[in-house]
Every structure is written in structure tokens, then in C-alpha cells.
Amino acid sequence: MQPTLVAVAHGSRDPRALHTALALLERVRELRPRLDVRLGHIELNEPLLDDTLDGLSGSAVLVPLLLGRGYHVKRDLPAAAARAGHLLTRVAAPLGPHPLLVEALYERLLETGWTPAPGSAVVLAAAGSRDPDSAADTRRTAAQLGERLGGVPVTCAYASAAAPSAPEAVRALAARGHHRIAVASYFAAPGRFATQTAAAAAPGLAAAPLGDHPALARLLLHRYDEARALPAGGAVPIRPELVSA
């Protein structure tokens, strides 16, 4: 039997986050109907990851619905896998950076009506982390998005734990002469951080979070398949060149 795919979301007090995760997993099931797909949360929402794993038997691949390397990917997921001693587990790499994420960001920007033009710039608004690897992953995504946009400047901004904030990034771009600034929401689902960074775009445009974009469903399965190639108990090495593969 195929290992169960356990998608691991962070969790949020915003009810839209849970609805978004469930919608994304429905897309995954449509792509691979015979695969057992479950959801677990690190905190704030049910089911919690430990509870999801307790209800499984056989083997499972934990796929983080997280966009880069950081504490949850490096510590929380391996620890949860270790606690589930009754399972053969593997831990997949985080979703980003990856070209499929860039494609989703690009299409979310287009959905707002924004198009590249002289004076354009984009702020890639992310949650933020004190982990330098997480910041490096966000910068890598920003560089990839800039390439996808044909050379439009893309600046990183963070909702917490790092600088600049989204308003600061917007002001800095405006001071450099960019008058068509959009905010790309580098969040897996709606929530407090996504909402507050979207407000920084005013009076410009703010894209929706990645949500249940079809590219994310394909990326979840890609990360799952990567991890299936590992020995049981393994984790995908999260070196930058593998994370962005």
C-alpha cells in the first residue's frame, strides 16, 4: 500500500485557514484518487498532527504546508514522526522554494488585474522567521518571481521576526520611483499575517494567499513522491538545491 500523505498545516485562529487546507487536499485527492490523504496541524486547529498520526497504521509521509525551512520543518515535524513509533514515517521537504510556487504567486498577482509595466514592483510578503535558512528561502523565491515577471523588482517583506515590514518595503520602493507596487501574498492560507500585509498595499493591489491553487496540489504530490524514495524514518535533506528542485 502507498504511504498515507499527511499534510501538515501550521494552524490558525482564522477559520478560513482550515477551509483552505481542506480545499487544497481535495485537489490532491482529485489528482491521485487512490491515495489516502490526511490533515494534521502543528497548533491552533484540529486535528492536531499527533492525533492524526495516532489514527494511522502502516506508513506515512509528512508533507509540510510550509513555504521554507524553519523551526517547524527542522524540529517539530521530525519530533512528531519520532513520537509516532507505530508508523514507518518519512518527512518531506517544505513546499518552497519551487517553480510551482512561483507560478501560483504569478497567477495570484494576475488575478488582481496587475500586469508588469514601467514603474512596476512587487513586495513578496512572508510570515518571517529568525531562522536564516527561512529568510534565504524567501529571498530565493523573490528572485525566481522576479525572473518570472520579466525582471520586475521583487522585494521581500515580513509580518514578524524580520525586517522590513510590508509597509516599509512599499515605502522604500516608492522612494526609488516605483509607482505601480503590488503585494504578493506568500502565505499558504488566509490569516492574521496575510490580512495585515495585504493592507500595506493600499492604494495598490494585494494578491490573495496561495490557498488551494492547483499548482500547490501538484507540488504536494511532488514533495510526497520525493520523500517516498527515502528509507523509512528518513527526511528529505533540506539543502537549498533540493528544496528548490
MARBA-3410 file (N, C-alpha, C, O; in Angstrom, 1 decimal):
245
0.8,-1.2,0.0,0.0,0.0,0.0,0.9,1.2,0.0,2.0,1.2,0.5 ~ 0.4,2.3,-0.6,1.1,3.6,-0.6,1.0,4.2,0.8,0.0,4.0,1.5 ~ 2.1,4.8,1.2,2.1,5.5,2.5,1.0,6.6,2.5,0.7,7.2,1.4 ~ 0.4,6.8,3.6,-0.6,7.9,3.7,0.2,9.3,3.6,1.2,9.5,4.2 ~ -0.4,10.2,2.8,0.1,11.5,2.8,-0.5,12.3,3.9,-1.7,12.5,3.9
0.3,12.8,4.8,-0.2,13.6,5.9,0.3,15.1,5.6,1.4,15.4,5.8 ~ -0.6,15.9,5.2,-0.3,17.3,5.0,-0.3,18.0,6.4,-1.3,17.9,7.1 ~ 0.8,18.7,6.7,0.9,19.3,8.0,0.8,20.9,7.8,1.7,21.5,7.3 ~ -0.3,21.4,8.3,-0.5,22.8,8.3,-0.1,23.4,9.6,0.0,22.7,10.7 ~ 0.2,24.7,9.6,0.6,25.4,10.9,-0.6,25.4,11.8,-0.5,25.1,13.0
-1.7,25.9,11.3,-2.9,26.2,12.2,-3.1,27.6,12.3,-2.1,28.4,12.4 ~ -4.3,28.1,12.5,-4.7,29.5,12.6,-6.0,29.6,13.3,-6.9,28.8,13.2 ~ -6.2,30.8,13.9,-7.5,31.1,14.5,-8.5,31.6,13.5,-9.6,31.7,13.7 ~ -8.0,31.9,12.3,-8.8,32.3,11.2,-9.5,31.1,10.6,-8.8,30.2,10.1 ~ -10.8,31.0,10.7,-11.5,29.8,10.2,-11.3,29.6,8.7,-11.4,28.4,8.2
-10.9,30.6,7.9,-10.7,30.4,6.5,-9.4,29.5,6.3,-9.3,28.9,5.2 ~ -8.5,29.5,7.2,-7.3,28.7,7.0,-7.6,27.2,6.9,-7.1,26.5,6.1 ~ -8.5,26.7,7.8,-8.8,25.3,7.8,-9.6,25.0,6.5,-9.4,24.0,5.9 ~ -10.6,25.9,6.2,-11.3,25.6,4.9,-10.4,25.6,3.7,-10.6,24.7,2.8 ~ -9.4,26.4,3.7,-8.4,26.4,2.6,-7.6,25.2,2.5,-7.4,24.6,1.5
-7.1,24.7,3.7,-6.4,23.5,3.7,-7.2,22.3,3.2,-6.7,21.4,2.5 ~ -8.4,22.2,3.7,-9.3,21.1,3.2,-9.6,21.2,1.7,-9.6,20.1,1.1 ~ -9.8,22.4,1.2,-10.0,22.5,-0.2,-8.8,22.1,-1.0,-8.9,21.5,-2.1 ~ -7.6,22.5,-0.5,-6.3,22.1,-1.2,-6.2,20.5,-1.2,-5.8,20.0,-2.2 ~ -6.5,19.9,-0.1,-6.4,18.4,-0.1,-7.4,17.8,-1.0,-7.2,16.7,-1.5
-8.6,18.4,-1.2,-9.5,17.8,-2.2,-8.9,17.8,-3.6,-9.1,16.9,-4.3 ~ -8.2,18.9,-3.9,-7.5,18.9,-5.2,-6.5,17.8,-5.3,-6.3,17.2,-6.3 ~ -5.7,17.6,-4.2,-4.8,16.5,-4.2,-5.5,15.1,-4.4,-5.0,14.3,-5.2 ~ -6.6,14.9,-3.8,-7.3,13.7,-4.0,-7.8,13.5,-5.4,-7.9,12.4,-5.9 ~ -8.2,14.6,-6.0,-8.7,14.5,-7.4,-7.5,14.1,-8.3,-7.7,13.4,-9.3
-6.3,14.6,-8.0,-5.2,14.2,-8.8,-4.7,12.8,-8.6,-4.2,12.1,-9.5 ~ -4.9,12.3,-7.4,-4.5,10.9,-7.1,-5.5,10.2,-6.2,-5.4,10.1,-5.0 ~ -6.6,9.8,-6.8,-7.8,9.3,-6.1,-7.6,8.2,-5.1,-8.3,8.1,-4.1 ~ -6.6,7.3,-5.4,-6.4,6.1,-4.5,-5.5,6.4,-3.4,-5.2,5.5,-2.5 ~ -5.0,7.6,-3.3,-4.0,7.9,-2.2,-4.8,8.4,-1.0,-5.7,9.2,-1.0
-4.5,7.8,0.2,-5.0,8.3,1.5,-4.4,9.6,1.9,-3.2,9.6,2.1 ~ -5.2,10.6,1.9,-4.7,12.0,2.2,-5.3,12.5,3.5,-6.5,12.5,3.6 ~ -4.5,12.9,4.5,-5.0,13.3,5.8,-4.4,14.7,6.1,-3.5,15.2,5.4 ~ -5.0,15.4,7.1,-4.5,16.7,7.5,-4.2,16.6,9.0,-4.9,16.0,9.8 ~ -3.1,17.3,9.4,-2.7,17.5,10.8,-2.2,18.9,11.0,-1.6,19.5,10.0
-2.4,19.5,12.1,-1.9,20.8,12.4,-0.9,20.8,13.5,-0.9,20.0,14.4 ~ 0.0,21.7,13.4,1.1,21.9,14.5,0.4,22.5,15.7,0.8,22.1,16.8 ~ -0.5,23.4,15.5,-1.2,24.0,16.7,-2.4,24.7,16.2,-2.7,24.9,15.0 ~ -3.3,25.1,17.2,-4.4,26.0,17.0,-5.7,25.4,16.3,-6.8,25.8,16.6 ~ -5.5,24.4,15.5,-6.6,23.7,14.8,-6.6,22.2,15.1,-5.6,21.6,15.3
-7.8,21.6,15.0,-7.9,20.2,15.0,-8.1,19.7,13.5,-8.7,20.5,12.7 ~ -7.6,18.5,13.2,-6.9,17.6,14.0,-5.5,18.1,14.2,-4.8,18.6,13.3 ~ -4.9,17.9,15.4,-3.5,18.1,15.6,-2.7,17.0,15.0,-3.2,15.9,14.8 ~ -1.5,17.3,14.7,-0.7,16.3,13.9,-0.5,15.0,14.7,-0.7,13.9,14.1 ~ -0.3,15.1,16.0,-0.1,13.8,16.8,-1.4,13.0,16.7,-1.3,11.8,16.7
-2.5,13.6,16.8,-3.8,12.9,16.8,-4.0,12.2,15.4,-4.5,11.1,15.3 ~ -3.7,12.9,14.3,-3.7,12.3,13.0,-2.9,11.1,12.9,-3.3,10.1,12.4 ~ -1.6,11.2,13.4,-0.7,10.1,13.3,-1.1,8.9,14.2,-0.9,7.8,13.8 ~ -1.7,9.2,15.3,-2.2,8.2,16.2,-3.3,7.3,15.5,-3.4,6.1,15.9 ~ -4.0,7.9,14.6,-5.1,7.2,14.0,-4.7,6.4,12.7,-5.5,5.9,12.0
-3.4,6.4,12.4,-2.9,5.7,11.2,-2.2,4.4,11.6,-1.8,4.2,12.7 ~ -2.0,3.6,10.6,-1.2,2.4,10.7,-0.4,2.2,9.4,-0.7,2.9,8.4 ~ 0.6,1.4,9.5,1.4,1.2,8.3,2.5,2.3,8.2,3.4,2.4,9.0 ~ 2.4,3.1,7.1,3.4,4.1,6.9,2.8,5.4,6.4,1.7,5.5,6.0 ~ 3.6,6.5,6.6,3.1,7.8,6.3,4.2,8.7,5.9,5.3,8.6,6.3
3.9,9.7,5.0,4.8,10.7,4.6,4.2,12.1,5.1,3.1,12.4,4.7 ~ 5.0,12.8,5.9,4.6,14.1,6.4,5.0,15.1,5.4,6.2,15.3,5.2 ~ 4.1,15.9,4.8,4.4,16.9,3.9,4.0,18.2,4.5,2.8,18.5,4.6 ~ 5.0,19.1,4.8,4.6,20.4,5.4,4.0,21.3,4.5,4.5,21.5,3.4 ~ 2.9,21.9,4.9,2.3,23.0,4.1,2.9,24.3,4.5,2.3,25.3,4.9
4.2,24.3,4.5,5.1,25.4,4.9,6.0,25.8,3.8,6.4,24.9,3.0 ~ 6.3,27.0,3.7,6.9,27.5,2.5,8.5,27.6,2.5,9.1,28.0,1.5 ~ 9.1,27.2,3.6,10.5,27.3,3.6,11.0,26.6,4.9,10.3,26.1,5.7 ~ 12.4,26.5,5.0,13.0,25.9,6.1,12.8,26.8,7.3,12.9,28.0,7.3 ~ 12.6,26.2,8.5,12.4,26.9,9.7,12.2,25.9,10.8,12.4,24.7,10.7
11.9,26.4,12.0,11.8,25.6,13.2,10.8,24.5,13.1,11.1,23.3,13.4 ~ 9.7,24.8,12.5,8.6,23.7,12.4,9.1,22.6,11.5,8.9,21.4,11.8 ~ 9.7,22.9,10.4,10.2,21.9,9.5,11.4,21.1,10.0,11.5,19.9,9.9 ~ 12.3,21.9,10.7,13.5,21.2,11.2,13.3,20.5,12.5,14.0,19.5,12.8 ~ 12.4,20.9,13.3,12.3,20.3,14.7,10.9,19.7,14.9,10.9,18.5,15.3
9.8,20.4,14.6,8.5,19.9,15.0,8.1,18.7,14.2,7.6,17.7,14.8 ~ 8.3,18.7,12.9,7.9,17.5,12.1,8.7,16.3,12.4,8.1,15.2,12.6 ~ 10.0,16.3,12.5,10.8,15.1,12.9,10.4,14.6,14.3,10.4,13.4,14.5 ~ 10.2,15.6,15.2,9.8,15.2,16.5,8.5,14.4,16.5,8.3,13.4,17.2 ~ 7.5,14.9,15.8,6.2,14.3,15.7,6.3,12.9,15.1,5.7,11.9,15.5
7.2,12.8,14.0,7.4,11.5,13.4,8.0,10.5,14.4,7.7,9.3,14.4 ~ 9.0,11.0,15.2,9.6,10.1,16.2,8.6,9.6,17.2,8.7,8.5,17.7 ~ 7.7,10.5,17.6,6.7,10.1,18.6,5.7,9.0,18.1,5.2,8.2,18.8 ~ 5.5,9.0,16.8,4.6,8.0,16.2,5.4,6.7,15.9,5.6,6.3,14.8 ~ 5.8,6.1,17.0,6.7,4.9,16.8,6.0,3.7,16.2,6.7,2.8,15.8
4.7,3.7,16.1,3.9,2.6,15.5,3.9,2.7,14.0,3.4,1.8,13.3 ~ 4.4,3.8,13.4,4.4,4.1,12.0,5.8,4.1,11.4,6.8,4.4,12.1 ~ 5.9,3.7,10.1,7.1,3.9,9.3,6.8,5.3,8.7,5.9,5.5,7.9 ~ 7.6,6.3,9.1,7.4,7.6,8.6,8.6,8.2,7.8,9.7,7.8,8.0 ~ 8.2,9.1,6.9,9.2,9.9,6.2,8.7,11.4,6.3,7.5,11.6,6.3
9.7,12.3,6.3,9.3,13.7,6.3,9.8,14.4,5.0,11.0,14.3,4.7 ~ 8.9,15.0,4.3,9.2,15.6,3.1,9.8,17.0,3.3,9.7,17.6,4.4 ~ 10.4,17.6,2.3,10.9,18.9,2.3,9.7,19.9,2.3,8.6,19.6,1.9 ~ 9.9,21.2,2.8,8.9,22.2,2.7,8.5,22.5,1.2,9.2,22.1,0.3 ~ 7.4,23.2,1.1,6.9,23.4,-0.3,7.9,24.3,-1.1,8.0,24.1,-2.3
8.5,25.2,-0.4,9.3,26.2,-1.2,10.8,26.2,-0.8,11.2,25.6,0.2 ~ 11.5,26.9,-1.6,11.2,27.5,-2.9,11.0,26.4,-4.0,11.5,25.3,-3.9 ~ 10.2,26.7,-5.0,9.9,25.8,-6.1,9.2,26.6,-7.2,8.4,27.5,-6.9 ~ 9.5,26.3,-8.5,8.9,26.9,-9.6,7.3,26.9,-9.5,6.7,27.8,-10.0 ~ 6.8,25.8,-9.0,5.3,25.7,-8.9,4.7,26.8,-8.0,3.7,27.3,-8.2
5.5,27.1,-6.9,5.0,28.2,-6.0,5.1,29.5,-6.8,4.2,30.3,-6.6 ~ 6.2,29.7,-7.5,6.3,30.9,-8.3,5.2,31.1,-9.3,4.6,32.2,-9.4 ~ 4.8,30.0,-9.9,3.7,30.1,-10.9,2.4,30.4,-10.2,1.6,31.2,-10.7 ~ 2.2,29.9,-9.0,1.0,30.3,-8.2,1.0,31.7,-7.8,0.0,32.4,-7.9 ~ 2.2,32.2,-7.3,2.3,33.6,-7.0,2.0,34.5,-8.2,1.3,35.5,-8.1
2.6,34.2,-9.3,2.4,34.9,-10.6,0.9,35.0,-10.9,0.4,36.1,-11.2 ~ 0.2,33.9,-10.9,-1.2,33.8,-11.2,-2.1,34.6,-10.2,-3.1,35.2,-10.6 ~ -1.7,34.5,-9.0,-2.5,35.3,-8.0,-2.3,36.8,-8.2,-3.3,37.5,-8.1 ~ -1.1,37.2,-8.6,-1.0,38.6,-9.0,-1.8,39.0,-10.2,-2.5,40.0,-10.2 ~ -1.8,38.2,-11.2,-2.7,38.5,-12.4,-4.1,38.5,-12.1,-4.9,39.3,-12.7
-4.6,37.7,-11.1,-6.0,37.7,-10.7,-6.4,39.1,-10.2,-7.6,39.4,-10.2 ~ -5.5,39.9,-9.6,-5.9,41.2,-9.1,-6.0,42.2,-10.2,-6.5,43.3,-10.0 ~ -5.6,41.9,-11.4,-5.6,42.8,-12.5,-4.3,43.5,-12.7,-4.1,44.3,-13.6 ~ -3.3,43.1,-11.9,-2.0,43.7,-12.0,-1.2,43.1,-13.2,-1.3,41.9,-13.4 ~ -0.5,43.9,-14.0,0.3,43.4,-15.1,1.6,44.2,-15.0,1.7,45.4,-14.6
2.7,43.6,-15.4,4.0,44.3,-15.4,4.0,45.4,-16.4,3.5,45.3,-17.5 ~ 4.5,46.6,-16.0,4.6,47.8,-16.8,5.7,48.6,-16.2,6.2,48.4,-15.1 ~ 6.1,49.7,-17.0,7.1,50.6,-16.4,6.7,51.1,-15.1,5.6,51.5,-14.9 ~ 7.6,51.2,-14.1,7.3,51.6,-12.8,6.8,50.6,-11.8,6.5,50.9,-10.7 ~ 6.7,49.3,-12.3,6.1,48.2,-11.5,7.2,47.7,-10.6,8.4,47.7,-10.8
6.7,47.2,-9.4,7.5,46.5,-8.5,6.6,45.6,-7.6,5.3,45.9,-7.6 ~ 7.1,44.6,-7.0,6.3,43.7,-6.2,7.0,43.5,-4.8,8.2,43.4,-4.7 ~ 6.2,43.5,-3.8,6.6,43.1,-2.4,6.1,41.7,-2.2,5.0,41.4,-2.2 ~ 7.1,40.8,-1.9,6.8,39.4,-1.6,6.6,39.4,0.0,7.6,39.4,0.7 ~ 5.4,39.3,0.4,5.1,39.4,1.9,5.0,38.0,2.5,4.2,37.2,2.1
5.9,37.7,3.4,6.0,36.4,4.0,5.8,36.5,5.5,5.8,37.6,6.1 ~ 5.7,35.4,6.2,5.4,35.4,7.6,6.7,35.9,8.4,6.5,36.7,9.3 ~ 7.8,35.5,8.0,9.1,35.9,8.7,9.5,34.8,9.7,8.7,34.1,10.3 ~ 10.8,34.8,9.9,11.4,33.8,10.9,12.7,34.3,11.3,13.4,35.0,10.6 ~ 13.1,33.9,12.5,14.5,34.2,12.9,15.5,33.2,12.3,16.7,33.4,12.5
15.1,32.2,11.7,16.0,31.2,11.1,16.5,31.7,9.8,15.8,32.1,8.9 ~ 17.8,31.8,9.7,18.4,32.4,8.4,18.1,31.6,7.2,18.1,32.1,6.1 ~ 17.9,30.3,7.4,17.6,29.5,6.2,16.2,29.8,5.7,16.0,29.8,4.5 ~ 15.3,30.1,6.6,13.9,30.5,6.1,14.0,31.8,5.3,13.3,32.0,4.3 ~ 14.8,32.8,5.8,14.9,34.1,5.1,15.6,33.8,3.7,15.2,34.5,2.7
16.6,32.9,3.7,17.2,32.6,2.4,16.2,32.0,1.4,16.3,32.3,0.2 ~ 15.3,31.2,1.9,14.4,30.6,1.0,13.4,31.6,0.5,13.0,31.6,-0.7 ~ 13.0,32.6,1.3,12.1,33.6,0.8,12.8,34.5,-0.2,12.2,34.8,-1.2 ~ 14.1,34.8,0.0,14.8,35.6,-1.0,14.9,34.8,-2.3,14.9,35.4,-3.4 ~ 15.1,33.5,-2.2,15.2,32.7,-3.4,13.9,32.8,-4.2,13.9,32.9,-5.4
12.8,32.7,-3.5,11.5,32.7,-4.1,11.3,34.1,-4.8,10.8,34.2,-5.9 ~ 11.7,35.2,-4.1,11.6,36.5,-4.6,12.4,36.6,-5.9,11.9,37.2,-6.9 ~ 13.6,36.1,-6.0,14.4,36.1,-7.2,13.8,35.4,-8.3,13.8,35.8,-9.5 ~ 13.2,34.2,-8.0,12.5,33.4,-9.0,11.3,34.1,-9.5,11.0,34.1,-10.7 ~ 10.6,34.8,-8.6,9.4,35.5,-9.1,9.8,36.7,-9.9,9.1,37.0,-10.9
10.8,37.4,-9.6,11.3,38.5,-10.4,11.6,38.0,-11.8,11.3,38.7,-12.8 ~ 12.3,36.9,-11.9,12.5,36.3,-13.3,11.2,36.0,-14.0,11.1,36.2,-15.2 ~ 10.3,35.4,-13.3,9.0,35.1,-13.9,8.3,36.3,-14.4,7.5,36.2,-15.4 ~ 8.5,37.4,-13.7,7.8,38.7,-14.1,8.6,39.4,-15.1,8.3,40.6,-15.4 ~ 9.7,38.9,-15.7,10.4,39.5,-16.7,11.3,40.6,-16.2,11.6,41.5,-16.9
11.8,40.5,-15.0,12.8,41.4,-14.4,12.2,42.5,-13.6,12.9,43.4,-13.2 ~ 10.9,42.4,-13.3,10.3,43.4,-12.3,10.9,43.2,-11.0,11.1,42.1,-10.5 ~ 11.3,44.3,-10.3,11.9,44.2,-9.0,10.9,43.6,-8.0,9.8,43.9,-7.9 ~ 11.4,42.6,-7.2,10.7,42.0,-6.1,11.4,42.1,-4.8,12.6,41.6,-4.7 ~ 10.8,42.7,-3.8,11.5,42.9,-2.5,10.8,42.0,-1.5,9.5,42.0,-1.5
11.5,41.4,-0.6,10.9,40.6,0.5,10.5,41.5,1.6,11.1,42.6,1.9 ~ 9.4,41.1,2.3,8.9,41.8,3.5,8.4,40.7,4.4,8.0,39.6,4.0 ~ 8.2,41.1,5.7,7.9,40.1,6.7,6.9,40.6,7.7,6.9,41.8,8.0 ~ 6.0,39.7,8.1,5.0,40.1,9.0,5.5,40.1,10.5,4.9,40.7,11.3 ~ 6.5,39.3,10.7,7.1,39.2,12.1,8.5,38.7,12.0,8.9,38.2,11.0
9.2,38.9,13.1,10.6,38.3,13.3,11.7,38.8,12.4,12.8,38.4,12.6 ~ 11.4,39.6,11.4,12.4,40.0,10.4,12.0,41.3,9.8,10.8,41.7,9.9 ~ 12.9,42.0,9.2,12.6,43.3,8.5,13.1,43.2,7.1,13.9,42.4,6.7 ~ 12.5,44.0,6.2,11.5,45.1,6.5,10.1,44.5,6.6,9.8,43.4,6.2 ~ 9.2,45.3,7.2,7.8,45.0,7.2,7.2,45.4,5.8,7.9,46.0,5.0
6.0,44.9,5.5,5.4,45.2,4.2,5.3,46.7,4.0,5.6,47.2,2.9 ~ 4.7,47.5,4.9,4.7,48.9,4.7,6.0,49.6,4.4,6.1,50.5,3.6 ~ 7.0,49.1,5.2,8.4,49.7,5.0,8.9,49.3,3.6,9.5,50.2,2.9 ~ 8.6,48.1,3.1,9.1,47.8,1.8,8.4,48.5,0.7,9.0,48.9,-0.3 ~ 7.1,48.8,0.9,6.3,49.6,-0.1,6.9,51.0,-0.2,7.0,51.6,-1.2
7.1,51.6,1.0,7.6,53.0,1.0,9.0,53.0,0.4,9.3,54.0,-0.3 ~ 9.9,52.0,0.6,11.2,52.0,0.0,11.1,52.0,-1.5,11.9,52.6,-2.2 ~ 10.3,51.1,-2.0,10.1,51.0,-3.5,9.6,52.3,-4.1,10.0,52.8,-5.1 ~ 8.6,52.9,-3.4,8.0,54.2,-3.9,9.1,55.3,-3.9,9.2,56.1,-4.8 ~ 10.0,55.3,-2.9,11.1,56.3,-2.8,12.0,56.1,-3.9,12.7,57.0,-4.3
12.1,54.9,-4.5,13.0,54.6,-5.6,12.3,54.9,-7.0,12.9,54.5,-8.0 ~ 11.1,55.4,-6.9,10.4,55.8,-8.2,9.4,54.8,-8.7,8.9,54.9,-9.8 ~ 9.2,53.7,-8.0,8.2,52.7,-8.4,6.8,53.2,-8.0,6.5,53.3,-6.8 ~ 5.9,53.3,-9.0,4.6,53.9,-8.6,3.5,52.8,-8.9,2.3,53.1,-8.7 ~ 3.8,51.7,-9.3,2.9,50.6,-9.5,3.3,49.4,-8.7,4.0,48.5,-9.2
3.0,49.4,-7.4,3.5,48.4,-6.5,2.4,47.5,-6.1,1.3,47.9,-5.7 ~ 2.6,46.2,-6.2,1.7,45.2,-5.7,2.3,44.3,-4.6,3.5,44.2,-4.6 ~ 1.5,43.8,-3.8,1.9,42.9,-2.7,1.5,41.5,-3.1,0.3,41.2,-3.3 ~ 2.5,40.6,-3.2,2.3,39.2,-3.4,2.2,38.5,-2.1,3.2,38.6,-1.3 ~ 1.2,37.7,-1.8,1.0,37.1,-0.5,1.6,35.7,-0.5,1.1,34.8,-1.0
2.8,35.7,0.2,3.5,34.4,0.3,3.1,33.7,1.6,3.9,33.4,2.5 ~ 1.8,33.3,1.6,1.2,32.6,2.7,0.4,31.5,2.1,-0.3,31.6,1.1 ~ 0.4,30.4,2.8,-0.3,29.2,2.3,-1.8,29.4,2.4,-2.6,28.8,1.7 ~ -2.3,30.2,3.4,-3.7,30.3,3.6,-4.0,31.7,4.2,-3.1,32.3,4.7 ~ -5.3,32.1,4.2,-5.7,33.4,4.9,-5.4,33.3,6.4,-5.4,32.2,6.9
-5.1,34.4,7.0,-4.9,34.5,8.4,-4.5,35.9,8.8,-4.6,36.8,7.9 ~ -4.1,36.1,10.0,-3.9,37.4,10.5,-2.7,38.1,9.8,-2.8,39.3,9.4 ~ -1.6,37.4,9.6,-0.5,37.9,8.9,-0.8,38.3,7.4,-0.4,39.4,6.9 ~ -1.5,37.4,6.8,-1.9,37.7,5.4,-2.7,38.9,5.3,-2.6,39.7,4.4 ~ -3.7,39.1,6.2,-4.6,40.2,6.2,-3.8,41.5,6.4,-4.1,42.5,5.8
-2.9,41.5,7.4,-2.2,42.8,7.8,-1.2,43.2,6.7,-1.0,44.4,6.5 ~ -0.6,42.2,6.0,0.3,42.6,4.9,-0.5,43.1,3.7,0.1,43.9,2.9 ~ -1.6,42.5,3.4,-2.4,43.0,2.3,-2.8,44.5,2.5,-2.9,45.2,1.5 ~ -3.0,44.9,3.7,-3.4,46.3,3.9,-2.3,47.2,3.6,-2.5,48.4,3.3 ~ -1.0,46.7,3.6,0.1,47.6,3.2,0.1,48.0,1.8,0.8,48.9,1.4
-0.6,47.3,0.9,-0.6,47.6,-0.5,-1.4,48.8,-0.8,-1.2,49.4,-1.9 ~ -2.4,49.2,0.0,-3.2,50.3,-0.3,-2.4,51.6,-0.6,-1.5,51.9,0.1 ~ -2.8,52.3,-1.7,-4.0,52.1,-2.6,-3.6,51.1,-3.8,-4.4,51.1,-4.8 ~ -2.5,50.4,-3.7,-2.2,49.5,-4.7,-2.9,48.1,-4.6,-4.0,48.1,-4.0 ~ -2.4,47.1,-5.3,-3.1,45.8,-5.3,-2.4,44.8,-4.4,-1.2,44.8,-4.2
-3.2,43.9,-3.8,-2.7,42.9,-3.0,-3.3,41.6,-3.5,-4.5,41.4,-3.6 ~ -2.4,40.6,-3.7,-2.9,39.3,-4.2,-3.4,38.5,-3.0,-3.0,38.7,-1.9 ~ -4.2,37.5,-3.4,-4.7,36.5,-2.4,-3.6,35.6,-2.0,-2.6,35.4,-2.7 ~ -3.7,34.9,-0.8,-2.7,33.9,-0.5,-2.7,32.7,-1.5,-3.6,32.7,-2.3 ~ -1.8,31.9,-1.4,-1.6,30.8,-2.4,-2.8,29.9,-2.3,-3.3,29.4,-3.4
-3.3,29.6,-1.1,-4.6,28.9,-1.0,-4.6,27.5,-1.6,-3.7,26.7,-1.5 ~ -5.7,27.2,-2.3,-5.9,25.9,-3.0,-5.6,26.0,-4.5,-6.2,25.3,-5.3 ~ -4.6,26.8,-4.8,-4.2,26.9,-6.2,-3.8,25.6,-6.7,-3.1,24.8,-6.0 ~ -4.2,25.2,-7.9,-3.8,23.9,-8.5,-2.3,23.5,-8.4,-2.0,22.4,-8.3 ~ -1.5,24.5,-8.6,-0.1,24.3,-8.6,0.4,23.8,-7.2,1.3,23.0,-7.2
-0.3,24.2,-6.2,0.1,23.7,-4.9,-0.2,22.2,-4.7,0.5,21.5,-4.0 ~ -1.4,21.8,-5.2,-1.7,20.4,-5.2,-0.7,19.6,-5.9,-0.3,18.5,-5.4 ~ -0.2,20.0,-7.0,0.8,19.2,-7.7,2.1,19.2,-7.0,2.8,18.2,-6.9 ~ 2.4,20.3,-6.3,3.6,20.4,-5.5,3.6,19.5,-4.3,4.6,18.9,-4.0 ~ 2.4,19.4,-3.6,2.3,18.5,-2.5,2.6,17.1,-2.9,3.3,16.3,-2.2
2.1,16.7,-4.1,2.4,15.3,-4.6,3.8,15.1,-5.0,4.4,14.1,-4.8 ~ 4.4,16.2,-5.5,5.9,16.1,-5.9,6.7,15.9,-4.6,7.6,15.1,-4.6 ~ 6.4,16.7,-3.5,7.2,16.5,-2.3,6.9,15.1,-1.7,7.9,14.5,-1.1 ~ 5.7,14.6,-1.8,5.4,13.3,-1.3,6.2,12.2,-2.0,6.8,11.4,-1.4 ~ 6.2,12.4,-3.4,6.9,11.4,-4.1,8.4,11.4,-3.9,9.1,10.4,-3.8
9.0,12.6,-3.7,10.4,12.7,-3.3,10.7,11.9,-2.0,11.7,11.2,-2.0 ~ 9.8,12.2,-1.0,10.1,11.5,0.3,9.9,10.0,0.2,10.5,9.3,1.0 ~ 9.0,9.6,-0.6,8.8,8.1,-0.7,10.0,7.4,-1.1,10.2,6.2,-0.8 ~ 10.9,8.0,-1.8,12.1,7.4,-2.2,13.1,7.2,-1.1,14.2,6.5,-1.3 ~ 12.9,7.8,0.1,13.8,7.7,1.2,13.5,6.4,1.9,12.5,5.8,1.8
14.5,5.9,2.7,14.3,4.8,3.6,13.3,5.3,4.7,13.2,6.4,5.0 ~ 12.5,4.3,5.2,11.6,4.6,6.3,12.3,5.3,7.4,13.4,4.8,7.8 ~ 11.8,6.3,8.0,12.4,7.0,9.1,13.2,8.2,8.6,13.8,8.9,9.5 ~ 13.3,8.4,7.3,14.2,9.4,6.8,13.5,10.7,6.6,12.2,10.8,6.7 ~ 14.2,11.7,6.3,13.7,13.1,6.0,14.5,13.6,4.8,15.7,13.4,4.7
13.8,14.2,3.9,14.4,14.8,2.7,15.4,15.8,3.2,15.1,16.7,3.9 ~ 16.7,15.7,2.8,17.7,16.8,3.1,17.2,18.1,2.7,16.8,18.3,1.5 ~ 17.2,19.1,3.5,16.7,20.4,3.2,17.8,21.4,2.8,17.8,22.5,3.3 ~ 18.7,20.9,2.0,19.7,21.9,1.4,18.9,22.7,0.4,18.0,22.2,-0.2 ~ 19.4,23.9,0.1,18.7,24.8,-0.8,18.5,24.2,-2.2,17.4,24.4,-2.8
19.5,23.5,-2.7,19.4,23.0,-4.0,18.3,21.9,-4.1,17.7,21.7,-5.2 ~ 18.0,21.2,-3.0,17.0,20.2,-3.1,15.6,20.8,-2.8,14.6,20.4,-3.4 ~ 15.5,21.8,-1.9,14.3,22.5,-1.6,13.7,23.1,-2.9,12.5,23.1,-3.1 ~ 14.6,23.6,-3.8,14.1,24.3,-4.9,14.0,23.4,-6.2,13.8,23.9,-7.3 ~ 14.2,22.1,-6.0,14.3,21.2,-7.1,12.9,21.2,-7.8,12.8,20.4,-8.8
END
